[in-house]
Amino acid sequence: MKIGMLGLGTVGGGVAQILESPSGRSPLLPEIKLSRVAVRDLAKSRNVCLPQGIFTTQPEEVIDDPKIALVVEVMGGIEPARTLVLKAIERGKHIVTANKSLIAAHGSEIFALAKDKGVCIAFEAAVAGGIPIIQCLKQSLGANRLRAITGIVNGTTNYILAQMSREGVDFEPALKEAIEKGFAEANPSADIDGIDAAEKLAILTLIGWNLKIDCPQIFTQGIRSIKQRDIEYAKRLNYTIKLLATARIEEKNSLCLHVQPHLVANSHPLASVNDAFNAIFLEGEPVGSLMLYGKGAGAGATASAVVSDILNIVGNSSAFPVLPTTSFQSATCSQEAHSHFYLRLLTDNSPTAAGGITWSLGMFNVVPLSVQQNLTQEGLLEIVIVTQSVFRSTLDNAIRSIVGLPYFKEVANILPILEA
Ligand SMILES: NC(=O)c1ccc[n+]([C@@H]2O[C@H](COP(=O)([O-])OP(=O)(O)OC[C@H]3O[C@@H](n4cnc5c(N)ncnc54)[C@H](OP(=O)(O)O)[C@@H]3O)[C@@H](O)[C@H]2O)c1
């Protein structure tokens, strides 16, 4: 099968390297020939040696080539990727893409056209890089009723949080170091503000429950608010702070979705996922709990997922239905998480502050399980409370009642807790 590729950057380069060195891999690989590659800059040096004649700066030449049966889209961004993918499908070509933004925002449109044209669309690399989570949800766990997906799906934020914990540094220096070491983009907003994780969660929800979610429906909070004080308190309480993307079936079959930093109990498997690694913890009936762990980004891991998609399409594996489903339902979405919470509050150094606050919280049935207080360098009282399990809205009502107290200064942080 002749394939074309849109892009030859980090991921495309990794894909080409695998295709150019098939020995010891799938016996199907030698049947795949990379015959056209679109890039922006023909003069750029590449880490893979391909015949000069296959390059073009005109992506249309790839999708118009009648000999190409499958197009790999690894150029990124929404446009022109969306238009090119739709045109390639119109011309009857199968699509493999690593583009999470494209699938999260335009998946339904792309799947509908692909179904109409009878072509496959595969996007294993779009979520958690080298971890085969899409195939796992579609195929290996197909017998299960999925209850929850909880993932560390953004390596940049996981690296920053791990550095803050290891080195005792605050968020800003940890981010600066992550940029210098290439773990974060020069413009890191999509990662640190949770947008990238929300896009991946939307894709997981689509595959896991057949539910179409628009990213703005997902409550999304990044890691900018995490201070070294929170990391230290979490350690003292036997937790580790992680940015989690969570989808959970709640009562009345509504789906609770959020991307938020959590205090994760050190005994939970997700607590030990460090640096740029990703992991996805799944709960299903009857399988119970399981976790997939691996590299969520990088040329090799991501290319592994892209090439496995190509192989699935080329092999036309009857066990793996790569033809798209289009019968997605709209979800009843809730952002109303129910959990224990960690509160870090600042007050004047008043002997009655901690008692007054816990009493006020109790008036709303928010029961403190533990209370710690310390004097800050600025002479304020820092009160850290772990609550019993409550709805977030109940907690918010209780918090509103304490901000009016005369000695109250600031809600420094509120984070949900994931117990083991
Ligand atoms: N990097 C990762 O670890 C990773 C992990 C998971 C998913 N992804 C996804 O994979 C996709 C690719 O990421 P990447 O890191 O490989 O990006 P990248 O390194 O920036 O590479 C993009 C490639 O696309 C080419 N390109 C961009 N716009 C083009 C245009 N208009 N016409 C022709 N060629 C164009 C570029 O050409 P030039 O080389 O000439 O500039 C480059 O080769 C993205 O959707 C990303 O979200 C990446």
The ligand as an SDF file (V2000), in Angstrom:
LIG
                    3D

 48 52  0  0  0  0  0  0  0  0999 V2000
    5.3350   15.7820   19.3620 N   0  0  0  0  0  0  0  0  0  0  0  0
    4.6950   14.8620   20.1110 C   0  0  0  0  0  0  0  0  0  0  0  0
    5.2920   14.2420   20.9990 O   0  0  0  0  0  0  0  0  0  0  0  0
    3.2380   14.5640   19.8610 C   0  0  0  0  0  0  0  0  0  0  0  0
    2.5880   13.6220   20.6820 C   0  0  0  0  0  0  0  0  0  0  0  0
    1.2470   13.3010   20.4100 C   0  0  0  0  0  0  0  0  0  0  0  0
    0.5810   13.9420   19.3830 C   0  0  0  0  0  0  0  0  0  0  0  0
    1.2460   14.8870   18.6360 N   0  0  0  0  0  0  0  0  0  0  0  0
    0.5040   15.5320   17.5630 C   0  0  0  0  0  0  0  0  0  0  0  0
    1.1190   15.2020   16.3150 O   0  0  0  0  0  0  0  0  0  0  0  0
    0.9790   16.2770   15.4040 C   0  0  0  0  0  0  0  0  0  0  0  0
    2.3630   16.6560   14.8800 C   0  0  0  0  0  0  0  0  0  0  0  0
    3.1730   17.0890   15.9640 O   0  0  0  0  0  0  0  0  0  0  0  0
    4.7490   17.2900   15.7970 P   0  0  0  0  0  0  0  0  0  0  0  0
    5.2800   17.4780   17.1740 O   0  0  0  0  0  0  0  0  0  0  0  0
    5.3350   16.2390   14.9320 O   0  0  0  0  0  0  0  0  0  0  0  0
    4.7900   18.7110   15.0180 O   0  0  0  0  0  0  0  0  0  0  0  0
    6.0330   19.3780   14.3140 P   0  0  0  0  0  0  0  0  0  0  0  0
    7.3050   18.8050   14.8160 O   0  0  0  0  0  0  0  0  0  0  0  0
    5.8340   20.8560   14.4300 O   0  0  0  0  0  0  0  0  0  0  0  0
    5.8910   18.9630   12.7810 O   0  0  0  0  0  0  0  0  0  0  0  0
    4.9050   19.4820   11.9470 C   0  0  0  0  0  0  0  0  0  0  0  0
    5.2590   19.0870   10.5140 C   0  0  0  0  0  0  0  0  0  0  0  0
    4.2190   19.5150    9.6610 O   0  0  0  0  0  0  0  0  0  0  0  0
    4.7510   20.2850    8.5950 C   0  0  0  0  0  0  0  0  0  0  0  0
    3.7590   21.3070    8.2610 N   0  0  0  0  0  0  0  0  0  0  0  0
    3.1070   22.1280    9.1090 C   0  0  0  0  0  0  0  0  0  0  0  0
    2.2540   22.9230    8.4390 N   0  0  0  0  0  0  0  0  0  0  0  0
    2.3680   22.5900    7.1380 C   0  0  0  0  0  0  0  0  0  0  0  0
    1.7680   23.0470    5.9350 C   0  0  0  0  0  0  0  0  0  0  0  0
    0.8470   24.0190    5.9520 N   0  0  0  0  0  0  0  0  0  0  0  0
    2.1340   22.4730    4.7620 N   0  0  0  0  0  0  0  0  0  0  0  0
    3.0560   21.4790    4.7470 C   0  0  0  0  0  0  0  0  0  0  0  0
    3.6580   20.9940    5.8400 N   0  0  0  0  0  0  0  0  0  0  0  0
    3.3210   21.5560    7.0130 C   0  0  0  0  0  0  0  0  0  0  0  0
    6.0440   20.8610    9.1210 C   0  0  0  0  0  0  0  0  0  0  0  0
    6.9150   21.1310    8.0330 O   0  0  0  0  0  0  0  0  0  0  0  0
    8.4410   21.6530    8.2670 P   0  0  0  0  0  0  0  0  0  0  0  0
    9.1630   20.5060    8.9060 O   0  0  0  0  0  0  0  0  0  0  0  0
    8.9740   21.9560    6.9170 O   0  0  0  0  0  0  0  0  0  0  0  0
    8.3300   22.8430    9.1760 O   0  0  0  0  0  0  0  0  0  0  0  0
    6.5480   19.7110    9.9920 C   0  0  0  0  0  0  0  0  0  0  0  0
    7.2620   18.7840    9.2280 O   0  0  0  0  0  0  0  0  0  0  0  0
    0.2560   17.3970   16.1790 C   0  0  0  0  0  0  0  0  0  0  0  0
   -1.1230   17.3140   15.9180 O   0  0  0  0  0  0  0  0  0  0  0  0
    0.5380   17.0420   17.6270 C   0  0  0  0  0  0  0  0  0  0  0  0
   -0.4680   17.5240   18.5170 O   0  0  0  0  0  0  0  0  0  0  0  0
    2.5480   15.2010   18.8490 C   0  0  0  0  0  0  0  0  0  0  0  0
  1  2  1  0
  2  3  2  0
  2  4  1  0
  4  5  1  0
  4 48  2  0
  5  6  2  0
  6  7  1  0
  7  8  2  0
  8  9  1  0
  8 48  1  0
  9 10  1  0
  9 46  1  0
 10 11  1  0
 11 12  1  0
 11 44  1  0
 12 13  1  0
 13 14  1  0
 14 15  2  0
 14 16  1  0
 14 17  1  0
 17 18  1  0
 18 19  2  0
 18 20  1  0
 18 21  1  0
 21 22  1  0
 22 23  1  0
 23 24  1  0
 23 42  1  0
 24 25  1  0
 25 26  1  0
 25 36  1  0
 26 27  1  0
 26 35  1  0
 27 28  2  0
 28 29  1  0
 29 30  1  0
 29 35  2  0
 30 31  1  0
 30 32  2  0
 32 33  1  0
 33 34  2  0
 34 35  1  0
 36 37  1  0
 36 42  1  0
 37 38  1  0
 38 39  2  0
 38 40  1  0
 38 41  1  0
 42 43  1  0
 44 45  1  0
 44 46  1  0
 46 47  1  0
M  CHG  2   8   1  16  -1
M  END
$$$$
